[in-house]
Every structure is written in structure tokens, then in C-alpha cells.
Amino acid sequence: MRRVKVSVGLPVYNGERYLREAIDSLLCQTYGDFELVISDNASSDGTEAICRNYARADERVRYYRSEKNRGAAWNYNRVFWLSRGDFFRWAAHDDVCAERCLAACMEAFAADDDIVLAYPRTALIDASGEPMAMEAPPLHLDDEDVAVRFRDTLSAMPMCYNPIFGVIRKDVLARTPLITKHLASDRCLVAELSLHGPFREVEEVLFYRRKHETNIKTRPEDLAFFDPRKRSRVVLPEWRVLYQHVLAVQRGPLRLSAKIRCAAAVAVWAIRKRWILAYQLHRALRTAQENAGEGVLL
């Protein structure tokens, strides 16, 4: 079994439209010591044929297929557990990486032993691959103070989709719950990783995140994207985010003083979100009353 430095995990479900472009951009990396692990979540389109062709043509590609769609959370975690590298990076089937994406991130690790995650600056592209905008402002998650880093992930939550596609130390990532089965679980994971060490943002724009009509998951009914079994559940997405951040602080490798400061940051965030939290709770209670027997997911 070939040992590699970096594993790239690509979970996919019915991704034939953009999949070839995403895989090609990964296989063209200037950094050579990596594997590409693809997990197909029972796709019904041409995804399987595309992936098997790449796996036959390139020994760096390993392809696995599930006979049942178990949801995105399961699939994202599956590629992690199948990986063999010391570093890990998730890749989406519809995004594009520049040729130096992996190399630049690994250079950041070589320059600083303390960082746990390195990611490049990001630009947005549309369904046709045309540029939309830069992702700005850049995050500042390299502070030596863990409470400052954690607070900044909370204040910059909409921007935390970029670091999740960075290169991460695998041993650190293994100490987290990975992607949990709820909306915005990637935001929660980025926050928890910040408790383990600083991040480094590479100044070059080397990652192109695609926005299109099918990859925006913000509505409560989109919970089924993460776990198909919860399609009919009542959800409180921001309450679940709050709960996961509290658990992250409890689990984190922190001194008591740091735990207190991080917990205070969560409390401040909850106060700022109090109207959204109250609205979601009111809506969930009404829905539960109207649909007797439905569970409430916190």
C-alpha cells in the first residue's frame, strides 16, 4: 500500500456536470505526493463511469461507491477515514483548484510547525466557470491567542466555507467529530479546528469555489442533504450551531481560562443572534404542535 503525504477526499453524488473539471484540476497539481480518494454516494447519473475511468488511468485515484445514498455528512467523513496521508483536504465535485493549490499549502506547513490548517485565498465562479467575485475580506485566524481565533470564526461565519477546503493535519482532524449531520456543520468544524492551533491563509488565489443553483444549502428542508433520514424532521439550525460550539469548547485542548473566554465568545454570539434563535424556536414549536409525533432536532 503506497504511503502518501497528502490525501484529497472527494465526496460526490450525481456530479457529472462539473466532475471532470474538478478531478482534472486536482490531478494537475504541481505537488505530486498525494492520493485522490473519491466516494460516490450511489449516484444515478454518469458519475460512476467518469470516476472508474479516472481510477483506471491514474494510480493516484481510488474510487469507492456506496449502493445507498447515506447523505453528504456520511460521505464527507467516509473519504477522511479511507485516506492514508498525514495531511488531508476535502474537495467538492464542482470546485476548481489552481495547479499550485496543494504545493502552496504544504509550503505553509513547512514554514510553520504550529499551524493546523493552510488554505489559499478564494475566488467565486459561476455555473459556467466565469469569475463572480473575490471572497473578501480575508480571515485572520493565525492569532496565537486561541480565544481570538475562536471568536473570529464566530464573527466571520459566512466566510468559513473557505478554510474547510484547506489542507488540514490529519491527526488534529481525527480529534474532532468531522462533519456532523446538520446544516452549517462545516462552520462548526472550522471553529473547532481553530481551538487546536492557528490557520494560515496563503496570499495567492488558488481555489475557485463554484456557486450554482443546486449547491446552496440554507433552508431547513435541506437537512436531508446531510442525512436523508431526517427529511421530515423539524430543525433549529442556529440552535444546533450554538450547541455544537458549546461542545467544541468543552472538548477543546484548552486551559480553564481559555475555555471561559471561548465560552464567553459563544454567549456573545448567541445574544447577537437572539431574535433568530427565538424565531426558530417559535417556528419549531408551532410545527411540532401541527405535526404531532414529529421530533424536534436540536
GUNUTI-679980 format. One record per residue: x, y, z of N, C-alpha, C in turn. Coordinates in steps of 0.2 Angstrom, whole numbers, padded with zeros to 4 digits, always signed. Atoms other than C-alpha are relative to their C-alpha. Layout:
XYZXYZXYZ;...
// end
This chain:
+0004-0006+0000+0000+0000+0000+0004+0006+0000;-0004-0006+0001+0008+0016-0006-0001+0005+0005;+0001-0005-0005+0011+0029+0008+0001+0007-0004;+0000-0007+0003+0007+0047+0003+0000+0005+0006;+0000-0006-0005+0009+0064+0012-0006+0003+0000;+0006-0003+0000-0007+0071+0007-0006-0004-0003;+0006+0003+0003-0024+0064+0004-0006+0005-0001;+0006-0004+0002-0038+0073-0005-0006-0004-0001;+0006+0003+0000-0055+0067-0002-0006+0003-0004;+0005-0003+0004-0069+0070-0015-0006-0004+0001;+0007+0003+0000-0087+0065-0010-0004+0003-0005;+0004-0003+0006-0099+0066-0024-0007-0004+0000;+0006+0003+0001-0117+0062-0028-0003+0004-0006;+0003-0003+0006-0124+0065-0046+0004+0006-0002;-0004-0006+0001-0110+0077-0050+0003+0000-0007;-0003+0000+0006-0107+0073-0068+0002+0006-0004;+0000-0007+0003-0109+0091-0074+0007+0003+0001;-0007-0004-0001-0093+0098-0066+0005-0005+0002;-0005+0005-0003-0084+0082-0060+0007+0000-0004;-0007+0001+0004-0071+0080-0074+0004+0006+0001;-0004-0006-0001-0066+0098-0072+0004+0000+0007;-0002+0000-0007-0064+0096-0053+0006-0005+0000;-0005+0005+0000-0054+0080-0055+0006+0002-0004;-0005-0002+0004-0043+0087-0069+0004+0005+0004;-0004-0005-0004-0038+0102-0058+0004-0003+0006;-0003+0003-0006-0033+0090-0044+0006-0004-0003;-0005+0004+0003-0023+0078-0055+0006+0004-0003;-0005-0004+0003-0013+0093-0062+0004+0004+0005;-0004-0003-0005-0006+0098-0046+0007+0000-0001;-0007+0000+0001+0012+0103-0046+0003-0004+0006;-0002+0004-0005+0013+0094-0029-0002-0007-0001;+0001+0007+0003+0015+0076-0033-0002-0005+0005;+0001+0006-0005+0014+0066-0016-0007+0000+0003;+0007+0000-0003-0004+0064-0014-0004-0005-0004;+0005+0005+0002-0019+0052-0017-0006+0004-0001;+0007-0002+0001-0037+0056-0023-0004-0005+0002;+0005+0005-0002-0050+0047-0014-0007+0002-0001;+0007-0003+0002-0067+0048-0022-0005-0005+0003;+0006+0004-0003-0083+0041-0013-0006+0003-0003;+0006-0001+0004-0098+0040-0024-0006-0002+0004;+0005+0001-0004-0114+0041-0014-0007-0002-0004;+0005+0003+0004-0125+0030-0025-0003+0004-0006;+0002-0005+0006-0125+0042-0040-0004-0004-0005;+0004+0003+0005-0138+0038-0053+0001+0003-0007;-0002-0003+0006-0130+0049-0067+0006-0003-0003;-0006+0003+0003-0114+0046-0076+0006+0001+0004;-0006+0000-0004-0103+0049-0061+0004-0006+0001;-0004+0006-0001-0098+0031-0058+0004-0001-0006;-0004+0001+0006-0092+0029-0076+0006+0005+0000;-0005-0005+0000-0082+0045-0075+0005-0002+0005;-0005+0002-0005-0074+0040-0059+0004-0006-0001;-0003+0007+0001-0070+0022-0064+0006+0001-0006;-0005-0001+0006-0061+0029-0080+0006+0003+0003;-0006-0004-0004-0050+0041-0069+0004-0005+0004;-0003+0004-0004-0046+0027-0057+0004-0005-0004;-0003+0005+0004-0041+0015-0071+0007+0004-0003;-0005-0003+0003-0030+0028-0079+0006+0003+0004;-0005-0004-0004-0021+0036-0064+0000-0004+0007;+0000+0004-0006-0015+0025-0049-0001+0005+0006;+0002-0005-0005-0017+0041-0038-0007+0000+0002;+0008-0001-0001-0036+0039-0039-0002-0007+0003;+0003+0006-0003-0045+0027-0028-0008+0002+0000;+0007-0001+0001-0064+0025-0031-0004-0005+0004;+0004+0004-0004-0077+0019-0019-0007+0002-0001;+0007-0002+0001-0096+0018-0022-0004-0004+0005;+0005+0002-0004-0110+0016-0010-0006-0002-0004;+0006+0003+0003-0125+0006-0015-0007+0004+0002;+0005-0004-0003-0136+0018-0005+0002+0007+0002;-0002-0007-0001-0136+0037-0003-0001+0001+0008;+0000+0000-0008-0132+0039+0016+0001+0008+0002;+0000-0007-0002-0131+0058+0015+0007+0003-0001;-0006-0003+0001-0117+0071+0012+0005-0001+0006;-0004+0001-0006-0111+0070+0030+0004-0006+0001;-0003+0006+0001-0108+0052+0029+0006-0001-0005;-0005+0000+0005-0099+0054+0013+0006+0004+0001;-0006-0004-0002-0088+0068+0018+0005-0004+0005;-0004+0003-0005-0082+0058+0033+0003-0007-0003;-0003+0006+0003-0080+0042+0023+0007+0001-0004;-0006-0002+0003-0067+0050+0012+0006+0001+0005;-0006-0001-0005-0057+0055+0028+0002-0007+0002;-0002+0006-0003-0057+0038+0035+0003-0005-0005;-0003+0004+0005-0052+0030+0019+0007+0003-0002;-0006-0003+0002-0037+0042+0017+0006-0003+0004;-0006+0003-0003-0019+0037+0021+0005+0005+0001;-0006-0005-0001-0009+0053+0021+0000+0003+0007;-0001-0003-0006-0003+0063+0035-0004+0007+0000;+0004-0006+0000-0012+0078+0029-0006-0001-0004;+0006+0002+0004-0030+0079+0022-0003+0006-0002;+0004-0005+0003-0040+0090+0011-0006-0002-0003;+0006+0002+0003-0058+0089+0006-0001+0004-0007;+0001-0003+0006-0063+0093-0012-0007-0001-0002;+0007+0000+0002-0080+0097-0019+0000-0002-0008;+0000+0003+0007-0085+0089-0036-0001+0006-0005;+0002-0006+0005-0090+0107-0043+0005+0006+0001;-0005-0005-0001-0075+0117-0037+0006-0001-0004;-0006+0001+0004-0058+0120-0046+0006+0003+0004;-0007-0002-0003-0040+0121-0039+0005+0002-0005;-0006-0002+0004-0026+0130-0047+0006-0005+0001;-0005+0005-0001-0010+0120-0050+0004+0000+0006;-0004+0000-0006-0001+0126-0035-0004+0000+0006;+0004+0000-0006-0015+0124-0023+0003-0004+0006;-0003+0005-0005-0008+0109-0014+0007+0002+0002;-0007-0002-0002+0010+0115-0015+0001+0006+0004;+0000-0006-0004+0007+0132-0008-0002-0001+0007;+0002+0001-0007-0002+0125+0007+0005-0004+0004;-0006+0004-0003+0012+0112+0010+0006+0004+0002;-0005-0005-0001+0024+0126+0009-0001+0004+0007;+0002-0004-0006+0015+0135+0023+0001-0005+0006;-0001+0005-0005+0016+0119+0034+0008+0000+0001;-0008+0000-0001+0035+0118+0031+0003+0006+0003;-0002-0006-0003+0037+0136+0036-0002+0001+0007;+0003-0001-0006+0027+0134+0052-0003-0006+0003;+0003+0007-0003+0025+0118+0063-0006+0001+0004;+0005-0001-0005+0012+0126+0074-0007+0000-0004;+0007+0000+0003-0002+0128+0061-0003-0006-0001;+0004+0007+0001-0016+0115+0059-0003+0000-0006;+0004+0000+0006-0024+0121+0043+0003+0006-0004;-0003-0005+0005-0017+0130+0027-0005+0000-0005;+0005-0001+0005-0029+0137+0014+0002+0006-0004;-0002-0005+0004-0027+0148-0001-0006+0005+0000;+0006-0005+0001-0037+0164-0005-0004-0003-0005;+0005+0003+0004-0053+0160-0014-0003+0005-0004;+0004-0004+0005-0062+0167-0029-0006-0004-0002;+0006+0004+0002-0080+0163-0034-0001+0000-0007;+0002+0000+0007-0085+0157-0051-0007-0003+0000;+0007+0002+0001-0102+0154-0058-0001-0007-0003;+0001+0007+0003-0110+0138-0066+0004-0001-0006;-0003+0001+0006-0101+0142-0082+0008+0001+0001;-0007-0001-0002-0084+0145-0073+0002+0007-0001;-0002-0007+0001-0084+0163-0076+0001+0003+0007;-0002-0003-0007-0077+0174-0061-0006+0004+0002;+0005-0004-0003-0090+0182-0050+0003+0005+0005;-0002-0005-0004-0081+0190-0036+0006-0003+0004;-0005+0003-0005-0066+0188-0023-0004-0001+0006;+0002+0001-0007-0070+0181-0006+0004+0005+0004;-0004-0005-0004-0066+0196+0005-0005+0002+0005;-0007+0000-0001-0061+0201+0017+0003-0006+0002;-0003+0007-0002-0048+0188+0021-0001+0000+0008;+0001+0001-0007-0050+0180+0038+0007+0001+0003;-0006+0000-0003-0037+0182+0051+0000-0005+0006;+0000+0006-0005-0036+0165+0060+0007-0002+0002;-0007+0002-0002-0017+0165+0063+0002+0003+0007;-0002-0002-0006-0018+0173+0080+0002-0005+0005;-0003+0005-0005-0008+0165+0094-0005-0001+0006;+0005+0000-0005-0022+0168+0106-0006-0004-0002;+0006+0005+0003-0035+0153+0104-0006+0003+0001;+0006-0003-0001-0049+0164+0111-0002+0005-0006;+0001-0005+0006-0046+0177+0097-0002-0004-0006;+0002+0004+0006-0046+0164+0084-0007-0003+0000;+0007+0002-0001-0062+0156+0090-0005+0005-0001;+0005-0005+0000-0071+0172+0092+0000+0002-0008;+0001-0002+0007-0066+0177+0074-0003-0005-0005;+0004+0004+0004-0073+0161+0067-0007+0001+0001;+0007-0002-0001-0089+0166+0075-0003+0006-0004;+0002-0006+0003-0089+0183+0069+0000+0000-0008;-0001+0000+0007-0084+0178+0051-0003-0007-0003;+0003+0006+0002-0096+0163+0049-0001-0001-0007;+0001+0001+0007-0101+0166+0031+0006-0001-0004;-0006+0001+0004-0083+0166+0026+0004-0007+0002;-0003+0006-0003-0079+0149+0035+0000-0006-0005;+0000+0005+0004-0083+0139+0020+0007-0001-0004;-0006+0000+0003-0066+0143+0013+0006-0005+0003;-0005+0005-0003-0054+0135+0026-0002-0007+0000;+0002+0007+0000-0064+0119+0026+0003-0004-0006;-0003+0003+0006-0057+0116+0009+0008+0001+0000;-0007+0000+0000-0039+0119+0015+0003-0007+0002;-0003+0006-0002-0026+0106+0019+0001+0000+0008;+0001+0001-0007-0028+0100+0037+0005-0006+0003;-0004+0005-0003-0016+0090+0049-0005-0006+0002;+0005+0005-0001-0025+0073+0049-0001-0002+0007;+0001+0002-0007-0021+0069+0067-0004+0005+0004;+0004-0005-0004-0029+0085+0073-0007-0001-0003;+0006+0001+0002-0044+0082+0062-0004-0006+0003;+0002+0006-0003-0046+0065+0069-0003+0001+0007;+0002-0002-0007-0049+0073+0086-0007+0003+0000;+0006-0003+0001-0065+0081+0080-0005-0004-0002;+0005+0004+0002-0082+0075+0076-0001+0000-0008;+0001-0001+0008-0079+0079+0057-0006+0003-0002;+0006-0004+0002-0094+0084+0048-0006-0004+0003;+0006+0003-0003-0110+0081+0058-0006+0001-0004;+0006+0000+0005-0127+0079+0051-0005+0005+0002;+0004-0006-0001-0134+0096+0052+0002+0006-0004;-0002-0005+0004-0134+0112+0042+0005+0004+0004;-0006-0004-0003-0118+0123+0044+0005-0004+0004;-0005+0004-0004-0108+0108+0051+0007+0002-0002;-0007-0002+0002-0093+0114+0041+0002+0006+0004;-0002-0006-0004-0094+0131+0050+0002-0002+0007;-0001+0002-0007-0094+0122+0067+0007-0004+0000;-0006+0003+0000-0079+0111+0062+0006+0005-0001;-0005-0005+0001-0069+0126+0056+0002+0003+0007;-0001-0003-0006-0072+0134+0073+0004-0005+0005;-0003+0005-0004-0067+0118+0082+0007-0001-0001;-0007+0001+0002-0051+0116+0072+0004+0006+0003;-0004-0006-0002-0046+0134+0077+0002-0001+0008;-0001+0001-0006-0046+0128+0095+0007-0004+0001;-0006+0004+0000-0031+0116+0091+0006+0004-0003;-0006-0004+0002-0020+0129+0083-0001+0005-0005;+0001-0006+0005-0018+0144+0071-0001-0003-0007;+0001+0002+0008-0023+0143+0052+0005+0005-0003;-0003-0005+0004-0013+0151+0038-0003+0000-0007;+0003-0001+0007-0020+0159+0023+0005+0002-0005;-0005-0001+0005-0009+0158+0008-0003+0006-0004;+0002-0006+0003-0010+0175-0001-0002-0001-0007;+0002+0001+0007-0012+0168-0019-0007-0003+0000;+0007+0003+0002-0029+0165-0026+0001-0007-0004;-0001+0007+0003-0028+0146-0029-0006-0005+0000;+0006+0004+0000-0045+0140-0026-0006+0004-0002;+0006-0003+0003-0061+0143-0036-0006-0003+0002;+0006+0003-0003-0077+0140-0027-0006+0001-0004;+0005-0001+0004-0092+0137-0038-0007+0001+0003;+0007-0001-0003-0109+0145-0034-0005-0002-0006;+0005+0002+0005-0124+0137-0044-0006-0002+0004;+0007+0001-0003-0142+0133-0041-0001-0006+0005;+0001+0006-0004-0140+0116-0033+0005-0001+0006;-0005+0002-0005-0126+0118-0021+0000+0005+0006;+0001-0004-0005-0133+0131-0009-0005-0003+0005;+0004+0003-0005-0140+0123+0007-0001+0004+0006;+0002-0004-0006-0148+0135+0019-0007-0001+0003;+0007+0001-0003-0166+0130+0021+0000-0006+0005;+0001+0006-0004-0172+0118+0035-0001-0006-0004;+0001+0006+0004-0178+0106+0022+0006-0003-0003;-0006+0002+0003-0161+0105+0015+0004-0005+0005;-0003+0004-0005-0156+0095+0031+0001-0007-0003;-0001+0007+0003-0159+0079+0020+0006-0001-0004;-0006+0000+0004-0144+0084+0010+0006-0004+0005;-0004+0003-0005-0134+0079+0026-0001-0007+0002;+0002+0006-0002-0144+0065+0031-0007-0002-0002;+0006+0001+0003-0158+0058+0021-0006-0002+0005;+0005+0002-0005-0167+0050+0036-0003+0006+0003;+0003-0005-0004-0171+0067+0043-0004+0005-0005;+0004-0005+0005-0181+0074+0028-0006+0003+0003;+0006-0002-0002-0196+0076+0038+0000+0003+0007;-0001-0002-0006-0189+0082+0054+0000+0008+0001;+0001-0007-0001-0192+0099+0062+0008+0002+0003;-0007-0002-0001-0175+0108+0063+0001+0007+0003;-0002-0007-0003-0167+0123+0073+0007+0001-0002;-0007+0000+0002-0151+0126+0063+0004+0004+0004;-0005-0005-0004-0144+0141+0073+0000-0003+0007;-0001+0003-0006-0148+0132+0089+0005-0006+0000;-0005+0005+0000-0138+0117+0083+0007+0002-0001;-0006-0003+0000-0124+0128+0078+0002+0002+0007;-0002-0002-0006-0124+0135+0095+0002-0006+0005;-0001+0006-0004-0125+0118+0103+0007-0003-0001;-0006+0003+0002-0110+0112+0093+0006+0004+0002;-0006-0004-0003-0099+0127+0098+0001-0001+0007;+0000+0001-0007-0103+0124+0116+0004-0007+0001;-0004+0006-0001-0097+0106+0114+0007+0000-0002;-0007-0001+0003-0082+0111+0104+0005+0003+0006;-0004-0003-0006-0076+0122+0119+0001-0005+0005;+0000+0005-0005-0080+0108+0131+0006-0005-0002;-0005+0005+0003-0069+0096+0120+0007+0002-0001;-0007-0003+0002-0055+0108+0116+0005-0001+0005;-0006+0000-0004-0037+0106+0122+0002+0006+0003;+0000-0007-0002-0039+0122+0132+0001+0000+0008;+0000-0001-0007-0034+0128+0149-0007+0003+0002;+0006-0002-0002-0048+0133+0160-0002+0008-0002;+0001-0007+0002-0045+0152+0157-0002+0001-0007;+0002+0000+0007-0046+0149+0138-0007-0002-0001;+0007+0002+0000-0062+0139+0140-0005+0005+0002;+0004-0005-0002-0070+0153+0149-0001+0005-0005;+0000-0006+0005-0065+0166+0136-0004-0003-0006;+0003+0002+0006-0071+0155+0122-0007-0001+0001;+0007+0001-0002-0087+0151+0131-0004+0007+0000;+0003-0007+0000-0090+0170+0133-0001+0002-0007;+0000-0002+0007-0087+0172+0114-0007-0003-0003;+0006+0004+0002-0101+0159+0111-0006+0004+0003;+0006-0003-0003-0113+0168+0123-0001+0007-0003;+0001-0006+0004-0110+0185+0114-0003-0001-0006;+0003+0001+0006-0114+0177+0098-0007-0002+0000;+0007+0002-0001-0130+0169+0105-0004+0007+0001;+0004-0007-0001-0135+0187+0111-0001+0003-0006;+0001-0003+0007-0132+0194+0094-0005-0003-0004;+0004+0004+0004-0142+0180+0086-0007-0001+0004;+0006+0002-0005-0156+0180+0100-0007+0001-0004;+0006-0001+0003-0170+0186+0088-0001-0006-0005;+0001+0006+0005-0166+0172+0075-0001-0006+0004;+0001+0006-0004-0164+0159+0089-0008+0000+0003;+0007+0000-0002-0181+0165+0096-0005-0002-0005;+0005+0002+0006-0190+0164+0079+0001-0007-0002;+0000+0007+0002-0183+0147+0075-0003-0005+0005;+0004+0004-0005-0189+0140+0092-0007+0001+0000;+0007-0001+0000-0206+0148+0090-0003-0004-0006;+0002+0003+0006-0207+0141+0072+0000-0008+0001;+0000+0008-0001-0202+0123+0078-0005-0002+0004;+0005+0002-0004-0214+0123+0092-0007+0000-0003;+0006+0000+0003-0228+0128+0081-0001-0006-0005;+0000+0005+0005-0223+0115+0068-0001-0007+0003;+0001+0006-0004-0222+0101+0081-0007-0001+0003;+0007+0001-0003-0239+0105+0088-0005-0002-0006;+0004+0002+0006-0246+0104+0070+0001-0007-0003;-0002+0007+0003-0237+0088+0066+0001-0004+0006;-0001+0004-0006-0240+0078+0082+0004-0006-0002;-0004+0006+0001-0227+0064+0083+0007+0002-0003;-0006-0002+0003-0213+0074+0074+0005+0001+0005;-0005-0002-0005-0197+0075+0083+0003+0007-0001;-0003-0007+0001-0188+0092+0086+0008-0002+0000;-0008+0001+0000-0169+0091+0081+0003+0006+0003;-0005-0006-0003-0158+0102+0092+0007-0002-0002;
// end
